[in-house]
Amino acid sequence: MAATWTFAVARDDLARTTLTEGTTPAVADGEALLRVDRVGLTANNITYAVLGDAMRYWEFFPPAAGGLEQQWGLPPLWGFAEVVESQVPGVEAGQRVYGYLPPAGHLLVRPDRVDATGFRDASVHRAELPSPYNAYRLTTGDPAYRADQEDLLILFRPLFFTSFMLADQVVDNDFYGAQTLLLSSASSKTAYAAAFELHGRGPRLVGLTSPGNVEFTRSLGCYDEVVSYDDLGTLDAVPTAYLDLSGAPATRAALRGHLGDQLVRDVAVGLTNQIPNAAAAEEVFFAPVQMRKRRQDWGRDGLDQRFADAWQRFAKVVTGWIDVRVGSGPADLEQAWQEVLTGRTPPRVGHVVQL
Ligand SMILES: NC(=O)c1ccc[n+]([C@@H]2O[C@H](COP(=O)([O-])OP(=O)(O)OC[C@H]3O[C@@H](n4cnc5c(N)ncnc54)[C@H](OP(=O)(O)O)[C@@H]3O)[C@@H](O)[C@H]2O)c1
């Protein structure tokens, strides 16, 4: 047994946090112990916490594993971990995996479907949760992995996957007949990656963002036009599909007022404003749904390869769009959490924490 730690947030007040210390669990037959090594923090992780109950994100990493009671939640993070001990054939100490991780020193998993690409955590408490979150990918069996791009993968992989699937769904539906695709929180990674994927494929791409983020968002060059939330009354009243990443009720109401029946589609994708928007929108985008469709159409390898190709195109460009800020240890993780929660992180900054 070794020393470990757990970071948690109060489920009813995401700004209240705690850090506990403990020891690593014993590894039984069929289990493996991962050491959480390097993770990222973006608005997406805050969204997991905002929807922790509604979408069951709190259930991935039960607080009891860190000796905490139910009023605490462990917000899921994405990043790399290392196998430190294993009682499962094919899962070896020293292997490095990418996946969904707790804000903690270690994670005990029950590897299943072990192959050259990695494994799935078959722990009972995760069985009913969306399966893409239960996969751990070995760096050695992953066409998208490059050692010199780890921080980009940490920050962007799940977001870019969403953007890639969202763009694919929009194209798959003939752009919903829209002349304009309008994205809110256009300065967010998920939005600009979707714009990157959709740019030049048909409709005009317009980004809506905060006044202070207009310049950054314009500088990316992946939107045809960037407009601040205050100026949305200047938008052309043409058939428009709204891809909402902000979740802001006032923006939705203003758009409905301005565009009327020219608002041909209204899709909730994210909620950077931390107000759930699913009920107010016409539909909710959830990447695993389009992913399942494309797995059937293209096969798992076909989807992986298309994703890897798109990722490599994006990775080349995005290095010029982001400044990775690397912290170290649980205290820096807590600080990054508070910064992202309160929207103080400039859009050009991406928080990565070495644990
Ligand atoms: N449906 C899905 O499957 C799926 C998958 C991945 C991500 N998402 C969602 O997409 C959204 C964007 O995630 P991300 O990780 O890409 O974000 P990010 O890059 O961290 O986004 C930063 C931007 O979000 C806005 N923002 C951040 N904090 C805010 C706050 N406290 N109040 C108001 N606005 C704030 C600002 O944009 P503006 O000034 O431009 O508004 C900011 O520049 C999240 O809600 C995430 O959950 C959904």
Ligand as a Chemical Component Dictionary entry (heavy atoms), coordinates in Angstrom:
data_LIG
# 
_chem_comp.id                   LIG 
_chem_comp.type                 NON-POLYMER 
_chem_comp.pdbx_formal_charge   0 
_chem_comp.three_letter_code    LIG 
# 
loop_
_chem_comp_atom.comp_id 
_chem_comp_atom.atom_id 
_chem_comp_atom.alt_atom_id 
_chem_comp_atom.type_symbol 
_chem_comp_atom.charge 
_chem_comp_atom.model_Cartn_x 
_chem_comp_atom.model_Cartn_y 
_chem_comp_atom.model_Cartn_z 
_chem_comp_atom.pdbx_ordinal 
LIG N1  N1  N 0  -22.509 17.054 -25.880 1  
LIG C1  C1  C 0  -21.312 16.519 -25.788 2  
LIG O1  O1  O 0  -21.144 15.326 -26.062 3  
LIG C2  C2  C 0  -20.139 17.377 -25.374 4  
LIG C3  C3  C 0  -18.840 16.885 -25.490 5  
LIG C4  C4  C 0  -17.747 17.730 -25.211 6  
LIG C5  C5  C 0  -17.978 19.016 -24.739 7  
LIG N2  N2  N 1  -19.252 19.452 -24.583 8  
LIG C6  C6  C 0  -19.507 20.786 -23.998 9  
LIG O2  O2  O 0  -18.985 21.872 -24.727 10 
LIG C7  C7  C 0  -18.771 22.979 -23.818 11 
LIG C8  C8  C 0  -17.402 23.577 -24.076 12 
LIG O3  O3  O 0  -16.416 22.766 -23.467 13 
LIG P1  P1  P 0  -14.841 23.015 -23.682 14 
LIG O4  O4  O 0  -14.164 22.098 -22.742 15 
LIG O5  O5  O -1 -14.553 22.977 -25.138 16 
LIG O6  O6  O 0  -14.719 24.515 -23.123 17 
LIG P2  P2  P 0  -13.492 25.522 -22.990 18 
LIG O7  O7  O 0  -12.576 25.439 -24.144 19 
LIG O8  O8  O 0  -12.913 25.418 -21.630 20 
LIG O9  O9  O 0  -14.382 26.851 -23.121 21 
LIG C9  C9  C 0  -13.992 28.081 -22.689 22 
LIG C10 C10 C 0  -15.053 29.086 -23.118 23 
LIG O10 O10 O 0  -16.321 28.803 -22.518 24 
LIG C11 C11 C 0  -16.966 30.019 -22.091 25 
LIG N3  N3  N 0  -16.946 29.972 -20.620 26 
LIG C12 C12 C 0  -16.078 29.297 -19.857 27 
LIG N4  N4  N 0  -16.353 29.420 -18.553 28 
LIG C13 C13 C 0  -17.448 30.174 -18.472 29 
LIG C14 C14 C 0  -18.226 30.639 -17.375 30 
LIG N5  N5  N 0  -17.924 30.335 -16.104 31 
LIG N6  N6  N 0  -19.287 31.406 -17.675 32 
LIG C15 C15 C 0  -19.595 31.703 -18.950 33 
LIG N7  N7  N 0  -18.885 31.262 -20.031 34 
LIG C16 C16 C 0  -17.828 30.519 -19.784 35 
LIG C17 C17 C 0  -16.136 31.140 -22.701 36 
LIG O11 O11 O 0  -16.554 31.217 -24.071 37 
LIG P3  P3  P 0  -17.439 32.382 -24.771 38 
LIG O12 O12 O 0  -16.932 33.684 -24.249 39 
LIG O13 O13 O 0  -17.107 32.176 -26.222 40 
LIG O14 O14 O 0  -18.860 32.081 -24.440 41 
LIG C18 C18 C 0  -14.746 30.503 -22.675 42 
LIG O15 O15 O 0  -13.844 31.126 -23.558 43 
LIG C19 C19 C 0  -18.931 22.410 -22.404 44 
LIG O16 O16 O 0  -20.191 22.744 -21.848 45 
LIG C20 C20 C 0  -18.822 20.928 -22.655 46 
LIG O17 O17 O 0  -19.438 20.135 -21.673 47 
LIG C21 C21 C 0  -20.324 18.664 -24.888 48 
# 
loop_
_chem_comp_bond.comp_id 
_chem_comp_bond.atom_id_1 
_chem_comp_bond.atom_id_2 
_chem_comp_bond.value_order 
_chem_comp_bond.pdbx_ordinal 
LIG N1  C1  SING 1  
LIG C1  O1  DOUB 2  
LIG C1  C2  SING 3  
LIG C2  C3  SING 4  
LIG C2  C21 DOUB 5  
LIG C3  C4  DOUB 6  
LIG C4  C5  SING 7  
LIG C5  N2  DOUB 8  
LIG N2  C6  SING 9  
LIG N2  C21 SING 10 
LIG C6  O2  SING 11 
LIG C6  C20 SING 12 
LIG O2  C7  SING 13 
LIG C7  C8  SING 14 
LIG C7  C19 SING 15 
LIG C8  O3  SING 16 
LIG O3  P1  SING 17 
LIG P1  O4  DOUB 18 
LIG P1  O5  SING 19 
LIG P1  O6  SING 20 
LIG O6  P2  SING 21 
LIG P2  O7  DOUB 22 
LIG P2  O8  SING 23 
LIG P2  O9  SING 24 
LIG O9  C9  SING 25 
LIG C9  C10 SING 26 
LIG C10 O10 SING 27 
LIG C10 C18 SING 28 
LIG O10 C11 SING 29 
LIG C11 N3  SING 30 
LIG C11 C17 SING 31 
LIG N3  C12 SING 32 
LIG N3  C16 SING 33 
LIG C12 N4  DOUB 34 
LIG N4  C13 SING 35 
LIG C13 C14 SING 36 
LIG C13 C16 DOUB 37 
LIG C14 N5  SING 38 
LIG C14 N6  DOUB 39 
LIG N6  C15 SING 40 
LIG C15 N7  DOUB 41 
LIG N7  C16 SING 42 
LIG C17 O11 SING 43 
LIG C17 C18 SING 44 
LIG O11 P3  SING 45 
LIG P3  O12 DOUB 46 
LIG P3  O13 SING 47 
LIG P3  O14 SING 48 
LIG C18 O15 SING 49 
LIG C19 O16 SING 50 
LIG C19 C20 SING 51 
LIG C20 O17 SING 52 
# 
